[in-house]
């Protein structure tokens, strides 16, 4: 299986932990401060990615069965948005 890279752009004013899972197995994780970019590795496309508050662990957003190679987390009108 070829490795897939995901570039994560943190556009919110909070430290964010990003985690990639294949099924129940944690594949990759990173923590990005506000304005930072990090790269995560996955074993294949079609993985689940979760974004959590870096301090509390509270889930902010998720994207299931993801195939994108870049995601940006932003805050619009009080809602966390993945683009």
N, C-alpha and C positions, 0 to 999 in steps of 0.2 A: 504494500500500500504506500503510495507517495504521500509525503508530508504536504500539508496545506498551511499557509500562513494567513493570519488575520491581523490586520493593523487596526488598533483601537484608539480612537481620538476622544479624550475626555474633555468635553466642552462645558462641564458644570463646575460649580464652585465647591466641590466636595472630592475628597479622596475616594476613588472607586476601585473595587476589586473585580476583575473580570475572570470568569472561570469557564473553561470549555469541557464539556462532558460528551462521551460516546456511551449511550446507555447510562449506566450508573457509575461508570469509570471516569474519574477526573483525569483529563489528559494534559491540561495546561492552565496556568494561572498567572496573572500579573496584577500589580497595583499601580495605578496612575494618579498622580496628583492633578489638581486643576490645570488644564491647558497642556498636559503631557500626552504623549503618544507612546504606546507600547505595542509589541508584536507578540502574538501567541501562536504556538504551533498546534496543529491538529493532525490526526492520522489520515483524515479524509474529509471530503465535503459532506454535508448533511449532519453536522454536529449541533448540539444545543449549547448556547452560551448564556450565562447569567451575569448580571451586573449588580453588585452589592455595595452598600455604604461601607467604606473601608474601616470605619470606626465601630459601627454597631452590627454589621453583618446583615442588615435589613435589605431585602431584595428591592431593587429599584426598577429593573427592566429585565426582560429575557427575550431571546429569539430562538425558537425551536426549529430544528431541521435547517440550520443556516447553511448557505452556500456562498455568501458574500466573502470577499477578501478584505473588505474594509467596512468598519462600522463607527459611527459617531454618536455619542450619547450627549444629548442637549436637554435643556429645560425650557419648555414653552407653555405659557399660561398655567403654570403649576403642575404640568405633566412631563414625565420623562419620555423623551422621544428618541428612537433609534433610526438613524438614516444611513 
